Amino acid sequence: MRTRFVVVFSALAVLAACGQSDPVEPASSTTEVVDLIPDYAISPAASVDAAGIGAAQFPENLRLTVEQKAAIAALHSAFMTATAPDVAALRAIEQELKAAIAAGKPRDEVRAILEKAAPIRARLDAAFEQLRAGIWAVYTAEQRAWIESHRPRACGPAAARLTDEQVKQIRTLQDQFYASVKSDLELIKSIVDQARAAREAGSSREEVAAILARAAEPHRRVADAERKLQEAILALLTPEQRRAWLCSRG
């Protein structure tokens, strides 16, 4: 199975979409789950996955270049840094909501606390759309056309949907992956920046290529880590979920 950065594992994108539901208003129960923060804002894997859907499955002739990988990594890092204050604010509101629910506060008071999250979520969504647009702009016209023609198909039966525990396990695996390749991604970006500076300074094509060649080894390590990640995620899926993933790939 070929792997590509960004890791956009179609099983997670497609199967999780099957089980998505609208946010539920907190009820007066201490068992109610209060979750105001979207996955893309707290999980590096989820934010890149959602923004770059399709890239992991590019065929050989459309694979991402070293420069594209570095550009996407930089966009993602900037997004996570810029949205950190809003994520912290949502966490505080979550704690306030949980306390209100546990104390049996009236529904109107709970709703008033919940409403404070609305403008913050709107900012996060807007920032994410900018990230999505930025990554989309990194792709070539051919890559964009391929993604459009390979959008996930309609969801299958309920048995193919990811469980909450599977989503949690997959998110953990993906976040571990991004932590493990962080230094290599930073190295790739540094090499690309050096190559760009050399090109702008008038270096020859051969000289620029020699600089970019230094990214080959970190690129190989990232690719190997991607392969292991996908194998680990596949191992978590049921036969029905694996079939749904294969269907989504067309």
C-alpha positions in Angstrom: 0.0 0.0 0.0 1.5 3.3 -1.0 1.6 6.1 1.5 1.7 9.8 1.1 2.1 12.8 3.3 -0.3 14.4 4.3 -1.6 11.1 5.9 -5.3 11.3 4.9 -6.5 7.9 5.9 -9.8 7.4 4.0 -11.2 4.9 6.5 -11.3 7.6 9.2 -12.6 10.3 6.9 -15.3 8.2 5.4 -16.3 6.0 8.4 -16.3 8.8 10.9 -18.5 10.9 8.6 -21.0 8.1 8.7 -21.5 8.5 12.4 -21.4 12.2 12.7 -24.3 14.0 14.4 -25.2 17.5 15.3 -24.0 18.8 18.7 -26.4 17.8 21.5 -27.5 20.4 24.0 -26.1 19.5 27.4 -28.7 17.8 29.6 -29.1 17.9 33.4 -27.0 14.7 33.8 -23.5 14.3 35.1 -22.9 11.6 32.5 -23.5 14.0 29.6 -20.4 14.4 27.5 -19.4 18.1 27.0 -17.3 18.4 23.9 -17.2 21.8 22.3 -13.8 21.6 20.6 -13.7 20.3 17.0 -11.3 17.5 16.3 -9.3 19.6 13.8 -8.5 22.1 16.5 -7.0 19.7 19.0 -5.5 16.9 17.0 -2.7 17.6 14.5 -3.7 14.5 12.6 -7.4 15.5 12.4 -6.7 19.0 11.3 -4.4 18.0 8.5 -6.6 15.1 7.5 -9.7 17.2 7.2 -8.0 19.9 5.3 -6.0 17.7 2.9 -8.5 14.9 2.2 -7.4 12.9 -0.8 -3.7 13.6 -0.8 -2.7 10.3 0.9 -4.2 8.4 -2.0 -2.5 10.2 -4.8 -1.2 7.9 -7.6 2.6 7.8 -8.3 2.5 10.5 -10.9 0.7 13.0 -8.6 2.6 12.4 -5.4 3.3 15.4 -3.3 6.7 17.0 -3.8 9.1 17.8 -1.0 8.2 21.5 -1.4 4.5 20.7 -1.1 5.0 18.7 2.0 7.0 21.5 3.6 4.4 24.1 2.6 1.5 22.0 4.1 3.4 21.4 7.3 4.1 25.1 7.7 0.4 25.9 7.1 -0.7 23.4 9.7 1.8 24.6 12.3 0.7 28.2 11.8 -3.0 27.2 12.1 -2.4 25.3 15.4 -0.5 28.2 16.9 -3.0 30.8 15.8 -6.0 28.9 17.2 -4.4 27.8 20.5 -6.0 30.7 22.5 -9.5 29.9 21.2 -9.0 26.2 22.0 -8.0 27.2 25.6 -11.1 29.4 25.8 -13.4 26.5 24.7 -11.7 24.2 27.3 -12.6 26.7 30.0 -16.2 26.8 28.8 -16.4 23.1 28.8 -15.3 23.0 32.4 -17.9 25.6 33.3 -20.6 23.6 31.5 -19.7 20.4 33.3 -19.8 22.2 36.6 -23.2 23.7 35.9 -24.6 20.3 34.7 -23.2 18.5 37.8 -24.7 21.2 40.0 -28.1 20.8 38.4 -28.3 24.4 37.2 -31.4 25.4 35.2 -31.4 24.7 31.5 -31.4 28.4 30.7 -28.2 28.9 32.7 -26.6 26.0 30.9 -27.7 27.3 27.6 -26.2 30.7 28.4 -22.9 29.2 29.1 -23.0 27.1 25.9 -23.8 30.2 23.9 -20.5 31.8 24.9 -18.8 29.1 22.8 -20.6 30.0 19.5 -18.4 33.0 18.4 -15.3 31.1 19.4 -16.4 28.1 17.3 -17.1 30.4 14.4 -13.6 31.8 14.6 -12.1 28.3 14.6 -14.2 27.2 11.7 -13.2 30.3 9.7 -9.5 29.6 10.5 -9.9 26.1 9.5 -11.5 27.1 6.2 -8.4 29.3 5.6 -6.2 26.3 6.3 -8.2 24.1 3.9 -7.9 26.8 1.2 -4.2 27.2 1.8 -3.6 23.5 1.5 -5.9 23.3 -1.6 -3.7 26.1 -3.2 -0.6 24.0 -2.6 -2.0 21.2 -4.8 -1.5 21.4 -8.5 -4.4 21.6 -10.9 -4.0 17.9 -11.7 -3.9 16.9 -8.0 -7.1 19.0 -7.3 -8.8 17.3 -10.2 -7.9 13.9 -8.9 -9.2 14.7 -5.4 -12.5 16.0 -6.9 -12.9 12.8 -8.9 -12.2 10.6 -5.8 -14.4 12.1 -3.2 -15.6 9.5 -0.7 -18.8 7.7 -1.7 -22.0 7.6 0.3 -21.7 5.9 3.7 -22.4 2.2 4.0 -24.4 0.3 6.7 -24.3 1.3 10.4 -22.0 -1.7 11.0 -19.2 0.1 9.1 -19.2 3.2 11.2 -16.4 3.8 13.6 -17.1 3.5 17.3 -16.2 6.3 19.7 -13.4 4.1 21.0 -12.0 3.5 17.5 -12.0 7.2 16.8 -10.1 7.7 20.1 -7.6 5.0 19.3 -7.0 6.2 15.7 -6.6 9.8 16.9 -4.0 8.6 19.4 -2.2 6.7 16.7 -2.2 9.6 14.4 -1.0 12.1 17.0 1.8 9.7 18.0 2.7 9.6 14.3 2.9 13.4 14.0 5.0 13.6 17.2 7.4 11.0 15.8 7.9 12.8 12.5 7.9 16.4 13.7 11.7 16.8 13.6 11.9 15.2 10.1 9.1 17.6 8.8 11.0 20.5 10.3 14.2 19.3 8.6 12.4 19.0 5.3 11.0 22.5 5.6 14.5 23.8 6.4 16.0 22.1 3.4 13.3 23.4 1.1 13.9 26.9 2.5 17.6 26.6 1.8 16.9 25.4 -1.7 14.5 28.3 -2.3 17.1 30.8 -1.1 19.7 29.2 -3.3 17.5 29.4 -6.3 16.7 33.1 -5.6 20.4 33.8 -5.2 21.0 32.5 -8.7 22.3 29.0 -8.0 22.2 26.5 -10.8 19.5 23.8 -11.1 22.1 21.2 -10.2 23.1 23.1 -7.0 19.5 23.5 -6.0 18.8 19.8 -6.7 21.8 18.8 -4.5 20.3 20.8 -1.6 16.9 19.1 -2.1 18.5 15.7 -2.2 19.3 16.1 1.4 15.6 15.7 2.1 15.5 12.2 0.7 16.3 10.4 4.0 13.9 12.3 6.2 11.3 11.9 3.5 11.9 8.1 3.5 11.5 8.0 7.3 8.2 9.9 7.1 7.0 7.5 4.4 7.9 4.5 6.5 6.1 6.0 9.5 3.0 6.6 7.4 3.0 3.0 6.2 3.2 1.7 9.8 0.4 4.1 10.9 -1.9 2.9 8.2 -1.2 -0.7 9.1 -2.0 0.0 12.7 -5.2 1.8 11.8 -6.3 -1.0 9.5 -5.8 -3.5 12.4 -8.4 -1.6 14.4 -11.1 -1.9 11.8 -13.7 -4.6 11.4 -14.0 -6.5 8.1 -17.1 -4.3 7.2 -15.1 -1.1 7.9 -12.2 -2.3 5.8 -14.6 -3.0 2.9 -16.1 0.5 3.3 -12.6 2.0 3.2 -11.8 0.0 0.0 -15.1 1.2 -1.5 -14.2 4.8 -0.7 -11.0 4.4 -2.7 -13.0 3.5 -5.8 
